[in-house]
């Protein structure tokens, strides 16, 4: 989907053994003012966002929408949705998986407002099922748009995995672990 002010791309990142993918600023030499924060299955630190994915290893399919305004959450398709603030030094971001070899990065379209503050909304489905991918819709959907820094927010949390990432101690206690 490519509308004026909105670009959507699909990509696959390879993950070797940690169940995470990353969104990083191309200029990691700079020091962004992003506060270290977490919204369950998405965590942000200066210049980097860690995205917990549906499985430990293998290819992870993502749909990424970069927009000039909030594109709206997809509440009907995804089981877990969280939002978090992010600061880009360069206005250019890329995605990568974690591998034991050299990381392969996937450049994304330029951020619409250039360097500055953004909101990231991360949608995940099939988190409890190791990435079932049975309906042709990517299990991971990321939206990025310009916005002032705000507190992280959980928009929707229905999976056991989401409960775990939101409060690991409570998750273990509630299950007698």
Beta strands, then each sheet from edge to edge (+ up, - down):
strand 1: 2-3
strand 2: 6-15
strand 3: 20-25
strand 4: 37-38
strand 5: 42-45
strand 6: 48-52
strand 7: 58-67
strand 8: 80-88
strand 9: 93-97
strand 10: 105-107
strand 11: 116-124
strand 12: 140-146
strand 13: 153-157
sheet 1: 1+ 2- 7+ 12+ 11- 8+ 13-
sheet 2: 4+ 5- 6+ 3- 9+ 10-
end
